[in-house]
């Protein structure tokens, strides 16, 4: 039975990675064709909705076919809250997928290299996602998106967590919130294993069942000193409970 379960874990990994590739490639031709011809706001609205619904379907697929258990109900109250800077810890590659699957008008600050990725680039550009390669550009474009009513998703560590429970946070999220005058909503992501974390190889099978709970932390007003707000965010995110990376089995 142990050997069969390990075989299933490997199959689930292939299904999970393959399912994400299929979902992204399925939207790719539509994003390439529609983006140049639609008005800017219409393209972004459609692009964000498509990503939200596509990722929501993908999360459903992981739960039904890959022994994943996600508790994301805490996020369901956020779309009605209006513009927010949504700040989360970053233990896994799945983090953005989980958050964006519940936010229909979200803009994500992402690695610049992903905008040139065949799987994510066209859809991300259509949705108006923001590359993290130029700090001033990130702040200005994020403020504009928030002023237009979007919710901004940003991982203030700048990359997946390397030193658990949290790497030092950059001041970008707090600066954006101050410039835009919108509150910061902290989100705590907690996994049962460090699957797809920074030191977990992409093709190393998960330990199933994989459980994840997403909790809302404190919502902070965009007031006071930027560094003080950054330290407050870091203290809240540090309370997320995630296992330390383990050696391969």
Steps between C-alpha positions, in 0.01 A plus 500: 500500500787735574645442153159555341454824691840626391408414141178697542694798640715499188193474276331783691807718450492440123126564486535819703784646296346386173161642595648843563682492166180399317298776670755769412552380144124480452465872575815600308350532146201699629727738692724548196209570266274707728752718680607722206144573388307556823492836681752506786252480787290234328807286430618522860157419640467197274859390563463513878169318493643228277797446733276490807263248350777294344691478829179424688439208265859388542468503882183290464693256280780469759246428772314237298790322331819571695410453869533871580293664771472878478315720747470833321169619643665790684576662164136508391431822692774700326344579159232713668757696702605726213860599422752327725868417501486126569828397660580132556785275603640283222578139600408335167461549125127440554450816708407737219272240341306456825455872568418599141242220477282698743560860385328591170656845472854436615828635367808302594854632537708223346849416386583676175619174344150353530362763263713337228402147601293315239258370764434820694622796296213577263230457763692704757555789259133502401401512869733794562731316738807693608864392456720546806814604311482879558396620851369841394300347216353243740384774738351722228320221313375346824359832618320546167350150519377563855352836404308320223346267761722192474646298786877465494662168595864520605742271681724737697782247545567542128535124448391176661598466862854370545536534876180397673274633631571815296775680314545875557225702333568776251337840549328502159157388621488760778619773262231410246230506770616841625514650150159360404338565838348151528522251789722194506337160550739234631445140390657200673561192284565175686590164343529153647830448316749728321388372156622726218687717746830660416707188576245247370591386146222546246480129415530367853161340586290656776413336829130437472247592611621858463311737727495877483313758704489867412419735787442873505733692727459853623396774257720803551425859396749670269620738766828600659855423402558257213764301688281477810217364285740254337615372840138463610419297188807283552402425861151392392622279213759339726217337696414270207554135595691312232727194531871540450637362172585132536754274336379289205360163593 
